[in-house]
Amino acid sequence: MFEIITLITMVAALFMGISIGASSVAATFGPVSSSGAMNVLRAAMIAGIFAFLGSVLQGQNVADTMGSGLLMGEIQVAQAAAILFVAGLLVIVSVLTDYPMPTAFTTTGAIVGSAYGFGDAVNWAELFDVVAYWFVVPFASLIIAYFTAILLQKYIPKDAKKPIRYLLLISASYMAYTTGAGSVGLVAGPMSALGYSQTALLWFGAIAILLGTWMYSPRIIKAVSYDYSNIGPRRSIAALAAGGITAQAGVIIGAPISANLAIIAAVIGSGMVEGKSNNDLHKIGFTVAAWVSAFFMAVLLTALIGYVV
């Protein structure tokens, strides 16, 4: 029975890592592709490499938070399986409904719910720090993107194609790097119950994210390139730079990051410079409501699984 639960945990973790690579990491290179700086396949390859580097070099802080920081006690193997199963299930739901649910929200909610179902206690101080960071991210991203867009508009002309392409590549690579660093803990953290070293778990998560990026992101990059082309290359640079900076702050304090949360606010902020935004505010509001609902749904589902187990 123990072997079966361990296998379920590893399969669920692999699915989570692949999902992160295919969705969160892929989106970071959409503007690079739409600008014509490189083709989709090359963009996917570079995005995967930088996400992998971020995972193995800076993934430890978030892994610590998701592994033991949110709970007063160690995660059990069955508990880890439940956490990753619920988080992975909600990823599938998000794909089917076309409203992405951030794995940072679902995994954190699943860990909190598992405390009730498996008899642990929640570390409320740590959870408060994570949630507070989530509240700060949109405002910080918006402000950083706004001032970055002003600087780009002032010093980089629209027709300066070469500098713009270089800046796009740099900002996208940095965003991919921080996305890997801020997301690999969602895979490696719960897997700490299996007893492997954290280094091994980070490499496992990094490889899963890399595989997801290389296997599925070309399609995602091609799809999101249209969205980024609507906001223009300079606004894309501002959005990616702001998203990367706010994500790096989360990595430093050990808080998991939702790349979408940072990017959406940054796109709005960069658009304020021109007095316009191409975002559907109704859809953004609905998406945020879906994210909050996903958090509490993860809490409920994991708690129920824990009671049954």
N, C-alpha and C positions, 0 to 999 in steps of 0.2 A: 504493500500500500504506500509506504514511504517513497519507494522508487517511482511510482506512478505520479504522486503529487509533485515530486521533484521534476519529473519530465514535463508535467503540465506547466509548472512555474517557468521552466526554461523556454518552452514553446511560446508561452504568453509574453515573456520578456523579449524574445526574438521578434515576435509580431509587433510589439511596441516600438522597438528600435527601428524596424523597417518602416513603420508608419511615420515616425518622426523624420526619418531621412527623406521619405517620399513627399511629405507635405510641408513641414516647417522649413527644412533645409532647401528644398527645391524652389520655394517662393523667393528666396533671397537672390537668385540669379535670373529672375524674370526680366528685370530691366537691362541686364547685360546682353541678353539674347535679343530683346526688342530693339536695342540700339545698333545692332549689327556688329558689335565688337567681336563676337565669336558665335559659332553655331551651337545648337542646342546640346549636342552630345559632349562637346568640349566643356560647355558651361556646367553640365551635370558632373563631369569628371572632376573639375576644379572645386565645385561646391562640396562634393563628397570628401575630397582630400582635406579641405579646411575644416569641415565639420568633424572629421576623424581626429585631426590635430587638436582641436578645441576639447574634444571628449577626453582624450588621454592626458592632455597637459593641464587642464583646468577643471576637470569634471568632479574632482574629489569633494569640494565643498557642498555642492548640491546633493551628491550621493550620500554624504554624512547626514544631511537634513532629512532626506527621504528614507534613509535606512534606520536611523535611531533618533534623530533630533526631534521628530514630531510626536514620538511616543515615549512614555515613561517605562521603558523595558525593551527587550529584544523582540524582533518580528519572528513568528513561528513560520515553518515551511508552508503549512496549509494556509496561513494568513497571507503570506507572500503570493501564493497562487491565487487567492481570492482577490487581492489588490490588483494584480496584473490582469486577471481575467476580466474584472469589471471595467478597468480603465480601457482595455483592448476592445471590449464589447461596445463601449460608448464611442470609440473611434469609428467602429463599423457603422453605428447609427448616424454619426456625423457625415460619413461619406454618402449614405443613402438619402439623407435629408438635405444635403448640399449646404449645411451650416456647420463649419468646422468647430469642434469642441476642443479647446486646448488640452493637450495631454497633461500640462502642468496642473490644470484645474481638476481634471478627472482623477489623476493619480493622488493628488493631495487629499481630495475628498474621500477617495477609497481608503487611504491610510487612516484618516480620522474615523471613518465608519468602522474599520476593522478593530479599532480600539474598543468600541462598544460590543461588537460581536464576539471578539476573542478574549475579552476580559482585561484589556490594558487600560492605561490612563493616558489622556491626551496631554501633551506638553503645550499648554495654552500660550505661554510666553513665546515659544518658537513659532506656533501657528499664527499668532498675532503679528509677528515680524514679517512673515511671508505674505499674509493678506494685506498688511499695510504697504508692503512693497508693490503689490498688484495695483493698489489704489493710486500710488504715486506714479507708476509707469506711464499711464496715458498723458498725464499733465507734463511730466518731464520730457517725454518724447515729442509732444506737441511744441513745447517751448524751444527745445534744442533744434528741431527741424525748422521751425520758423526763422530762427536767427541764422542757421546754416544756409537756408534758402536765400536770405537777404545777402549774405556774403557771396554766394555763388552768382546771384543775379548782378551784383556789383562788379565782380572781378572776372567772371567767366562768361564771355559772350555766347550767345546761342549757337553761333557758327564755328565755335572753337571745338571742332569734333574730336580731335586727338586728346586734348586734356580732359574732355568730358568722359571719353571712353576709359582713360586711365583711372579717373576718379571713380567711375562706376565699378570698375573691376576691383579696385581697392576696397571700396565701401561694401560691396557685395561679399567679397572674401572675408572681411572682418565680421560681417553679420552672420555668415555661415559658420565661422569659427566660434563666435559667442553662442550661436544657437546650439551647436554641438556641446559646448561646455556647460550650458545651462539646462540641457535636456537629457544628457546621458545618465544623470542621476536618477531620472524617472525609471530607468531600466535597472541600473546597478544597485540603487538604494534598497528596494524591496528584496532583491536577490541576495542581500547580505545574510538572510536566514539560511542559505544553503551552506554557509561556512567557508566559502572560498575567500581568498584574499581580495581586498578592494581593487588592487591593481588588475587582477584577472577579470573581475567583474566590469571594470571600466573598459578594458579591452574588448570584452564580449559585447558590451553596449555600443562601443565605438564601431566595431565591425558590423553590427546589425544596422546602425545608422548609415554607414558607408554603403552597405548592400542596398538598403532602401533608396538611397540617393541615386546610385548608379542604375538600378533596375527600373525604377518607376519615375524618377524626377524628370527625364526628358519630356515625357508627356505633360507633366505638371508645369514645367518651365514654359513649354510652348503655349499652354493654356493661359497662364498668368501674364505672359509677355504682352498680351493685348491690353490688359488692365493697366500695366505700367506705361505702355506707350501712350495711353490717354493722358497721363499726368506729366509726361515729358522727362527727358534724361536728367535735367538739373534738379527737379523735384524728387526724382527717384534717388539721386545721390543724397539729398538732404534727409529723405525718409530712412534710407538704409543706414546712414551714419548715425542718426538719432536712435534708431532701433538697436544698433550695435553698442552704443554707449550705455543705454539703459539696461540692455541685457548683460553687459559686463559688470555693471553695478550689482545685479542680482547674483552673478557668479561669485563675486567677491564676498557677499554676505551669506551665500549659500541658499538663496531663494530661487526656486525653479521659475523659468521665464516662459511666457507665451510670446512667440515671435509675432503672431498675428496681432496681439494686443498692442505691442509696441509699434508695429508698422502702420496699423490703421490710424492711430493717433498722429503719427509722424506725417503721414500723407495729408491729413487734414491741416496740420500745422504748416507744412510747406505750401499748401494751396492758399493759405491766408495771405501770403505775401502778394499774390496776384489778385487777391480779393475774390477768389472763386475756389470751388472744390468740385471734383467730379464724383464725389462719393454719394451714395444713396443713404441718407441719414436714417431713413426708416429701416432699411436692411441692417445698418450698423446697430441700431437700437435693438432690433430683434435678435441679432447675433449675440450681443452682450447679454441679453436676457436668457438666451439659450445656454451661454457659458455658465451663468450663475446657477441655472436650473441643473446643468450637468454636474456641478459641484455637489449639490445637495442630493441629486439622484445617486451619485457615486457613494455618498455617505450611507444612504438608505440601503442600497443593494448589498454593499459589503457587510454592513451590520447584519442584514438578514442571512447572508451566507454564513457568517460567523455563528449566529444562533443555531442554524441547522447543523453545522459541523460540530 
